[in-house]
């Protein structure tokens, strides 16, 4: 029973992150590979505030969300001139830099030992220390955040984001400030990711940097792609299904425990390749923006080769 | 001063080790524009057949040669199959990135399930023999890797600039459509680039097998370094070679003045800052208001560039 409850909470945390990544990757067409590290920053912020300052974990989560939004937007500001490939690689490098910071900033993050005994929150005299109570807390938070994200998905703001994905220059010519749009979507997504990191810290009660390695970013991408890029409900379904299957792998009799992790990652790899090759729009494809659209579905991202030199980028802009 | 010299040489050697893989990845990426994320995993996976062959036949000259050949064949076959049956069917940038990430997960974990997660080393005492050149002490293997890297870099440069086939490859990198129009067989060029790049990757895998030992998880780190150096190289294999040497030297010189503990963090932070600064500077140059009146000789130059 405890196992089921923990798994359910893990699903909720990952669902929040997968939805916010879907908002970036699917709806706005912005690739980012540092979601795991952003989650780590949120988790560490919440855990440090809770253990060192004695703050309630809820406010820790809020601070984590603020940190996530801050890092997301500042990275976007720094990387605003990059083309697709350079941004892609820089976000991988940024993920590694953040991970190394968590690992090596021993004075604050306690290095690879991690932080122990993170207290669960206490709000208005009611303590959420037991697993059942924390389940209620996580579910309430997740419901609010997922509701907000689903609301954003239906709003005209998301319509503008889809325009950003399908044709940035067309959107600019309509008078939209695309840079402000990018900043907003990175802030929203970073905040949700940071908050989910804080929830994860309260769930596991111990955090260490290896929880937030690059693999987690890739697995979050699997959730988004399998669920359907551009459809936030799809990623929730994908998270629940894939984590169920992942946990089912551990229950297969006769597997040595050292191979379970490898089998799970192999499973995610197979899912990713299979979805991309045989059902590129995912489990629940994005519905066409306009009901009578003749060619529904996701258009290919505009590829950028500006990194090949200035002459080339000038050609492509003219 | 001696310490500085030693670190400089050690850095150059470390850069050469990464540089072989980076040149292979850059060759693939510049020619095909496919972000082949499975490169590191395939390179590491290809070194395992070498390990098995050498274990089976003994580490004599015959066994070693057969092992290296096995590794090269494995890497080339896997890479070309991936290009032909996976990436070419996707026809777009983002799906290729995703699919290659998935393939990387698959290859790495299949190797881990088959061969176990532990470190495997092939030891050749002759290669670990230490040679002293002035104040610097190096192993024979490191000297060999450095010379091999220089030979590969120069050979690629000569091939691209001096031979007809190489010019076709260069044309495919610069402008695939135009190259096809003038009769370069671009699809064959891409296959060739995949084969050559995979072979270079396999060589760096074998070097790791002999040097520090090999485990499946190493592939991703190797790939990340190769990726970042490739992006820093901006479409020129010459600058990829130079950047990979610089990368090793900077990494090594960091531990001269600062804590070696923070080496990795410093390298990644420097790379991120360099990429950010480079693209911002480019945009600044691009947006700069140019003087309206200028000498007649430069008027046409901008339009041609």
Interface residues (C-beta under 8 A of the other chain):
Chain A: X31 X78 X79 X81 X82 X84 X85 X86 X88 X89 X90 X92 X93 X94 X96 X97 X100 X101 X104 X214 X215 X218 X221 X222 X225 X258 X259 X262 X263 X265 X266 X268 X269 X270 X271 X272 X273 X276 X277 X280 X300 X301 X303 X305 X306 X307 X308 X309 X310 X311 X313 X314
Chain B: X33 X35 X86 X89 X90 X91 X92 X93 X94 X95 X97 X98 X99 X101 X102 X103 X104 X105 X106 X108 X109 X110 X112 X113 X117 X220 X224 X227 X228 X231 X234 X235 X261 X262 X264 X265 X268 X269 X271 X272 X275 X276 X279 X280 X282 X283 X285 X286 X305
